[in-house]
Amino acid sequence: MEIAFWFIASLIFYGYFGYVVFMAIVSRFVNNPVNKGAIEPRLTLLIAAYNEEKDIAAKLDNALALDYPPDKLEIMVVSDGSTDGTDEIVRSFHNRGVRLVRVEGRKGKTVSQNEAVRHASGEIIVFSDATTVYDPLALRMIVRNFNDPSVGCVTGRLRYVSGKNSSVSAGEKSYWEYEVMVKKFQSEVWTLTGATGCIYAVRKTLYTPLPADIISDLVEPLAILQKGFRVVFEPEAIACEAACEGKSDEMKMRRRVVARGIRGFIYMRALFNPLKNPWLFFQLVSHKLIRWLFFELAFIMLLINLFLLPRSLYVLTISMQALFYLSALAGYFLQRLRWFKAGALGYPLYFVLIHAASLFGAWEVLGGRKNVTWETNR
């Protein structure tokens, strides 16, 4: 029992701390720089939208102001059966060169992107969301990486912003900064295993149409890796989005992402061959799978800990676990009492929140439920 307890504890610790330290060390000795260059291929900026009438005009103004030659930039909005004024607003930008592709019947983001890519004229397709604001130089920063013929996909850096500064949004921003650090090390060593859905680009010739229940920003990069190309991180291609302010918003989003991500892993199961793709297998298990299984591992560890009582060492370990979960619970109630701020307790709250969502996402997959559409949180 003790061996099992410490093995699971080590696995959890490795997934969140050991892996990033290991990658930081490896990146000092193994470095595969990208041969960047000042190139200007034809781009298609593809914006996915569903009922985004509140934000789409501001998004298109932002897109039209980006620093890239207008004659080499196609701006396209794919509307997934929007029922509000989204399409009309997009059409009002037609004389400024914005194209609308409408997909009838709510097919979901992945299918909508598949359809839009068929109509795109760009050599490089840049995927964005309707609520994402790009830095003026974001496209140039992304494109310069495609000067390297080994690069098939480039993802930019997402920054979360929040005016309310709730404990959920504060935890989200901190967690994402940690993710940025991991991406940086992965890219320096060789390749990423996924992309940021609101700011990533692929060579059109490498794009793979995906099934509706697959999350494209994870599986599309994996498909590109399978074809022998790299996925790299460009920290100077910056995009901003509002952080989720509410627990239910974050839970729904994370649950959907994990469920579709697990299906994506099943779809790309050929990559999970440690003999054929040892480094890629190592990255996928270390950076994705262990985290998605956190709640299951933590629950088993807690049960084993109960059997190891009352020895003093295991009284300490179960006390530490109890303190962590009670801190998250306290953060939850403090946030509900809106006149109090959760403060530092927001971090364990967010950690528990996203991993509970991962657990529910896994249950969705086991139950055969498929979620192919999305609802905006704004």
C-alpha positions as a printed NumPy array, in Angstrom:
array([[  0.   ,   0.   ,   0.   ],
       [  2.791,   2.429,   0.827],
       [  4.42 ,   1.829,  -2.547],
       [  1.117,   2.514,  -4.325],
       [  0.556,   5.692,  -2.271],
       [  3.968,   7.165,  -3.026],
       [  3.816,   6.105,  -6.661],
       [  0.538,   7.985,  -7.193],
       [  1.799,  10.976,  -5.198],
       [  4.95 ,  11.051,  -7.333],
       [  2.908,  10.785, -10.52 ],
       [  0.749,  13.784,  -9.562],
       [  3.795,  15.795,  -8.489],
       [  5.57 ,  14.915, -11.738],
       [  2.586,  15.922, -13.881],
       [  2.546,  19.452, -12.482],
       [  6.088,  20.16 , -11.359],
       [  8.52 ,  17.441, -12.389],
       [  7.651,  17.577, -16.077],
       [  8.143,  21.319, -16.463],
       [ 11.44 ,  21.17 , -14.534],
       [ 12.589,  18.268, -16.708],
       [ 11.684,  20.146, -19.89 ],
       [ 13.463,  23.272, -18.655],
       [ 16.646,  21.249, -18.104],
       [ 16.375,  19.413, -21.438],
       [ 15.841,  22.713, -23.306],
       [ 19.253,  23.895, -22.087],
       [ 20.976,  20.992, -23.815],
       [ 18.661,  20.162, -26.724],
       [ 17.534,  23.131, -28.782],
       [ 15.905,  23.107, -32.204],
       [ 15.485,  26.759, -33.198],
       [ 13.022,  27.697, -35.926],
       [ 14.489,  29.305, -39.037],
       [ 12.301,  32.413, -38.97 ],
       [ 12.105,  34.84 , -41.876],
       [ 10.278,  38.005, -42.976],
       [  7.873,  36.342, -45.413],
       [  4.41 ,  37.486, -46.533],
       [  2.405,  34.517, -47.87 ],
       [ -1.309,  34.873, -48.508],
       [ -3.229,  34.381, -45.249],
       [ -6.811,  33.555, -44.383],
       [ -7.85 ,  34.752, -40.928],
       [-10.703,  32.392, -40.123],
       [-13.056,  33.549, -37.339],
       [-15.509,  31.018, -35.916],
       [-18.745,  32.527, -34.627],
       [-22.081,  31.499, -33.191],
       [-24.468,  34.259, -32.035],
       [-21.684,  36.795, -31.52 ],
       [-23.554,  39.986, -32.429],
       [-22.184,  41.737, -29.321],
       [-18.527,  41.18 , -30.246],
       [-18.197,  40.458, -33.949],
       [-17.99 ,  44.079, -35.154],
       [-15.172,  44.866, -32.703],
       [-13.41 ,  41.664, -33.763],
       [-13.594,  42.608, -37.451],
       [-12.348,  46.134, -36.73 ],
       [ -9.415,  44.549, -34.896],
       [ -8.748,  42.161, -37.799],
       [ -8.829,  44.944, -40.399],
       [ -6.326,  46.977, -38.355],
       [ -3.717,  44.208, -38.184],
       [ -0.273,  44.905, -39.625],
       [ -0.319,  42.717, -42.72 ],
       [ -0.644,  43.625, -46.432],
       [ -4.399,  43.892, -47.158],
       [ -3.984,  42.338, -50.603],
       [ -2.496,  39.232, -48.951],
       [ -4.993,  38.92 , -46.108],
       [ -8.401,  37.295, -46.482],
       [-10.71 ,  37.8  , -43.49 ],
       [-13.407,  35.148, -43.307],
       [-16.147,  34.581, -40.719],
       [-17.728,  31.132, -40.524],
       [-21.125,  31.394, -38.873],
       [-22.343,  28.126, -37.379],
       [-26.064,  28.623, -37.887],
       [-26.192,  31.909, -35.944],
       [-29.748,  33.013, -35.131],
       [-29.03 ,  36.577, -33.957],
       [-27.649,  39.528, -35.931],
       [-24.142,  38.087, -36.398],
       [-24.479,  37.401, -40.131],
       [-25.965,  40.806, -40.907],
       [-23.133,  42.555, -39.097],
       [-20.538,  40.512, -40.991],
       [-22.236,  41.303, -44.31 ],
       [-21.985,  45.007, -43.495],
       [-18.183,  44.576, -43.67 ],
       [-18.335,  43.034, -47.157],
       [-17.178,  46.233, -48.874],
       [-14.086,  46.138, -46.658],
       [-13.166,  42.668, -47.897],
       [-14.706,  40.466, -45.189],
       [-16.236,  37.179, -46.362],
       [-19.062,  35.278, -44.694],
       [-19.4  ,  31.511, -44.9  ],
       [-22.621,  30.31 , -43.29 ],
       [-23.034,  26.722, -42.132],
       [-26.672,  25.743, -41.655],
       [-28.017,  23.582, -38.852],
       [-25.533,  24.08 , -35.988],
       [-22.856,  21.602, -37.017],
       [-20.302,  22.678, -34.394],
       [-16.992,  24.515, -34.533],
       [-14.932,  21.692, -36.02 ],
       [-17.298,  20.997, -38.922],
       [-17.678,  24.749, -39.537],
       [-13.915,  25.12 , -39.768],
       [-13.722,  22.163, -42.142],
       [-16.236,  23.853, -44.437],
       [-14.569,  27.272, -44.253],
       [-11.082,  25.937, -45.043],
       [-12.474,  24.533, -48.312],
       [-13.371,  28.099, -49.357],
       [-10.207,  29.753, -48.028],
       [ -7.69 ,  31.205, -50.486],
       [ -4.751,  31.56 , -48.106],
       [ -1.629,  29.407, -48.083],
       [ -1.734,  29.723, -44.304],
       [ -4.978,  29.491, -42.307],
       [ -5.06 ,  31.39 , -39.   ],
       [ -7.829,  30.26 , -36.651],
       [ -9.433,  32.743, -34.291],
       [-12.525,  33.251, -32.142],
       [-14.974,  36.138, -32.291],
       [-14.025,  37.434, -28.844],
       [-10.24 ,  37.297, -29.267],
       [ -8.342,  40.564, -29.734],
       [ -5.055,  40.265, -31.627],
       [ -1.978,  42.386, -31.094],
       [ -1.308,  44.459, -34.275],
       [  1.817,  42.406, -35.092],
       [  0.319,  38.997, -34.259],
       [  0.008,  37.773, -37.861],
       [  3.548,  38.787, -38.8  ],
       [  4.908,  37.063, -35.698],
       [  3.038,  33.858, -36.573],
       [  3.918,  33.849, -40.27 ],
       [  7.66 ,  34.292, -39.857],
       [  7.852,  30.745, -38.424],
       [  6.548,  29.246, -41.687],
       [  9.789,  30.297, -43.352],
       [ 11.057,  27.034, -41.852],
       [  9.804,  24.175, -44.088],
       [  9.724,  21.793, -41.115],
       [  7.012,  23.871, -39.402],
       [  3.43 ,  22.879, -40.126],
       [  1.579,  24.639, -37.301],
       [  2.237,  27.722, -35.151],
       [  0.379,  28.736, -32.022],
       [  0.482,  32.139, -30.399],
       [  0.343,  33.375, -26.816],
       [ -3.026,  33.937, -25.165],
       [ -3.362,  36.421, -22.337],
       [ -6.449,  36.429, -20.164],
       [ -7.758,  39.774, -18.987],
       [-10.469,  40.484, -16.451],
       [-11.999,  43.628, -15.06 ],
       [-13.783,  41.95 , -12.147],
       [-10.791,  39.907, -11.009],
       [-12.851,  37.059,  -9.554],
       [-11.088,  34.128,  -7.92 ],
       [-11.934,  31.964, -10.935],
       [-10.448,  34.411, -13.443],
       [ -7.368,  34.98 , -11.252],
       [ -6.78 ,  31.224, -11.065],
       [ -7.313,  30.881, -14.811],
       [ -4.77 ,  33.583, -15.618],
       [ -2.149,  32.053, -13.292],
       [ -2.72 ,  28.562, -14.645],
       [ -2.41 ,  29.83 , -18.211],
       [  0.903,  31.556, -17.501],
       [  2.163,  28.194, -16.276],
       [  0.948,  26.627, -19.531],
       [  2.834,  29.288, -21.525],
       [  6.04 ,  28.275, -19.764],
       [  5.485,  24.609, -20.647],
       [  4.785,  25.505, -24.298],
       [  7.981,  27.513, -24.487],
       [ 10.13 ,  24.598, -23.308],
       [  8.337,  22.06 , -25.519],
       [  8.787,  24.227, -28.595],
       [ 12.48 ,  24.843, -27.901],
       [ 13.198,  21.131, -27.534],
       [ 11.182,  19.988, -30.551],
       [  7.412,  20.38 , -30.801],
       [  4.171,  21.131, -29.011],
       [  1.385,  18.561, -28.865],
       [ -1.501,  21.024, -29.169],
       [ -2.392,  24.616, -29.966],
       [ -4.326,  27.515, -28.479],
       [ -7.689,  27.443, -30.232],
       [ -8.129,  31.204, -30.659],
       [ -4.673,  31.89 , -32.155],
       [ -3.028,  29.178, -34.201],
       [ -2.154,  28.696, -37.849],
       [ -1.578,  25.764, -40.199],
       [ -0.427,  25.294, -43.763],
       [ -3.584,  24.756, -45.803],
       [ -1.987,  21.825, -47.637],
       [ -1.579,  20.045, -44.273],
       [ -5.075,  20.688, -42.931],
       [ -7.013,  17.524, -42.069],
       [-10.856,  17.678, -41.96 ],
       [-11.92 ,  16.273, -38.575],
       [-15.111,  14.668, -37.19 ],
       [-17.601,  16.931, -35.412],
       [-16.94 ,  15.606, -31.887],
       [-13.166,  16.19 , -32.065],
       [-11.481,  19.282, -30.614],
       [ -9.607,  20.777, -33.539],
       [ -6.918,  22.765, -31.695],
       [ -5.616,  19.549, -30.115],
       [ -6.141,  17.038, -32.919],
       [ -5.245,  19.21 , -35.92 ],
       [ -1.707,  19.765, -34.552],
       [ -1.445,  16.033, -33.787],
       [ -2.426,  15.239, -37.381],
       [  0.286,  17.625, -38.581],
       [  2.82 ,  15.918, -36.311],
       [  1.761,  12.58 , -37.779],
       [  2.678,  13.95 , -41.214],
       [  6.2  ,  14.713, -40.009],
       [  5.975,  18.459, -39.346],
       [  6.589,  20.497, -36.196],
       [  4.141,  22.471, -34.069],
       [  5.859,  25.516, -32.555],
       [  5.078,  28.272, -30.068],
       [  5.454,  31.95 , -30.998],
       [  5.397,  33.988, -27.748],
       [  5.353,  37.312, -29.595],
       [  2.089,  36.521, -31.398],
       [ -0.198,  37.809, -28.665],
       [ -3.962,  37.55 , -28.333],
       [ -6.2  ,  38.638, -25.457],
       [ -9.473,  37.23 , -24.179],
       [-11.689,  37.884, -21.175],
       [-11.228,  35.285, -18.452],
       [-14.258,  33.311, -17.314],
       [-15.774,  35.073, -14.316],
       [-18.084,  32.314, -13.134],
       [-17.535,  28.773, -11.887],
       [-20.28 ,  27.309, -14.083],
       [-18.808,  28.916, -17.233],
       [-15.37 ,  27.502, -16.52 ],
       [-16.762,  24.078, -15.616],
       [-18.766,  23.795, -18.834],
       [-15.857,  24.92 , -20.972],
       [-13.317,  22.591, -19.331],
       [-15.684,  19.621, -19.364],
       [-16.314,  20.084, -23.08 ],
       [-12.602,  20.518, -23.844],
       [-11.559,  17.4  , -21.925],
       [-14.355,  15.219, -23.35 ],
       [-13.51 ,  16.218, -26.903],
       [ -9.794,  15.948, -26.137],
       [-10.155,  12.346, -24.927],
       [-12.083,  11.505, -28.093],
       [ -9.291,  13.192, -30.006],
       [ -6.736,  10.936, -28.356],
       [ -8.81 ,   7.905, -29.312],
       [ -9.072,   9.227, -32.873],
       [ -5.277,   9.736, -33.017],
       [ -4.457,   6.568, -31.065],
       [ -1.797,   5.584, -33.607],
       [  0.439,   8.27 , -32.079],
       [  0.3  ,   6.494, -28.69 ],
       [  2.97 ,   4.034, -29.719],
       [  6.005,   4.403, -27.428],
       [  8.135,   2.357, -29.8  ],
       [  7.301,   4.369, -32.92 ],
       [  6.897,   7.835, -31.337],
       [  8.703,   7.696, -27.959],
       [  9.182,  11.44 , -27.397],
       [  5.684,  12.335, -28.573],
       [  4.204,   9.582, -26.398],
       [  6.184,  10.918, -23.438],
       [  4.872,  14.455, -23.993],
       [  1.231,  13.412, -24.419],
       [  1.232,  11.313, -21.258],
       [  3.191,  13.858, -19.203],
       [  1.422,  17.015, -20.274],
       [ -2.12 ,  15.837, -20.986],
       [ -3.079,  12.398, -19.73 ],
       [ -1.783,  12.65 , -16.154],
       [ -3.596,  15.954, -15.646],
       [ -6.848,  14.698, -17.081],
       [ -6.676,  11.772, -14.628],
       [ -5.838,  13.951, -11.609],
       [ -9.131,  13.491,  -9.75 ],
       [ -9.118,   9.723, -10.199],
       [ -5.5  ,   9.513,  -9.018],
       [ -6.108,  11.887,  -6.094],
       [ -9.163,   9.909,  -4.96 ],
       [ -7.251,   6.61 ,  -5.015],
       [ -4.379,   8.239,  -3.119],
       [ -6.8  ,   9.522,  -0.468],
       [ -8.348,   6.069,  -0.004],
       [ -4.938,   4.431,   0.36 ],
       [ -3.945,   7.137,   2.826],
       [ -6.923,   6.196,   5.057],
       [ -5.68 ,   2.606,   5.233],
       [ -2.199,   3.802,   6.229],
       [ -3.446,   5.663,   9.315],
       [ -2.701,   6.202,  12.199],
       [  1.027,   6.323,  11.506],
       [  2.26 ,   9.871,  12.038],
       [  3.641,  10.344,   8.512],
       [  0.291,   9.465,   6.972],
       [ -1.603,  11.628,   9.464],
       [  0.479,  14.479,   8.044],
       [ -0.182,  13.553,   4.397],
       [ -3.934,  13.232,   4.88 ],
       [ -3.954,  16.503,   6.812],
       [ -2.232,  18.23 ,   3.892],
       [ -4.776,  16.831,   1.457],
       [ -7.661,  17.859,   3.717],
       [ -6.219,  21.365,   4.069],
       [ -5.985,  21.721,   0.294],
       [ -9.581,  20.654,  -0.349],
       [-10.906,  22.711,   2.569],
       [ -9.07 ,  25.744,   1.176],
       [-10.817,  25.215,  -2.159],
       [-14.16 ,  24.859,  -0.36 ],
       [-13.515,  28.034,   1.643],
       [-12.641,  29.849,  -1.591],
       [-15.925,  28.677,  -3.086],
       [-18.03 ,  30.028,  -0.215],
       [-16.071,  33.281,   0.01 ],
       [-16.729,  33.901,  -3.656],
       [-20.437,  33.253,  -3.157],
       [-20.418,  35.904,  -0.411],
       [-19.683,  38.643,  -2.888],
       [-18.604,  41.173,  -0.295],
       [-15.595,  38.975,   0.556],
       [-12.699,  38.214,  -1.764],
       [-11.397,  34.67 ,  -1.942],
       [ -7.832,  35.956,  -2.432],
       [ -5.202,  33.213,  -2.343],
       [ -7.945,  30.626,  -1.781],
       [ -8.994,  31.204,  -5.37 ],
       [ -6.024,  29.171,  -6.608],
       [ -6.917,  25.834,  -4.969],
       [-10.549,  26.568,  -5.931],
       [ -9.632,  26.93 ,  -9.603],
       [ -7.388,  23.847,  -9.478],
       [-10.183,  21.69 ,  -8.026],
       [-12.701,  23.244, -10.406],
       [-10.862,  22.415, -13.618],
       [-10.048,  18.886, -12.509],
       [-13.6  ,  18.184, -11.429],
       [-14.57 ,  19.304, -14.931],
       [-11.998,  16.876, -16.35 ],
       [-13.621,  14.077, -14.376],
       [-17.072,  14.984, -15.725],
       [-15.617,  15.174, -19.227],
       [-14.232,  11.648, -18.894],
       [-17.63 ,  10.435, -17.685],
       [-19.245,  11.977, -20.758],
       [-16.948,   9.952, -22.996],
       [-17.606,   6.733, -21.061],
       [-21.341,   7.431, -21.259],
       [-21.176,   7.895, -25.01 ],
       [-22.393,  11.497, -24.893],
       [-21.108,  13.735, -27.689],
       [-21.019,  17.519, -27.439],
       [-20.22 ,  19.091, -30.807],
       [-21.607,  22.619, -30.386],
       [-20.618,  25.459, -28.099],
       [-22.326,  28.367, -26.401],
       [-20.58 ,  31.669, -25.818],
       [-19.908,  32.498, -22.158],
       [-20.138,  36.249, -22.712]])
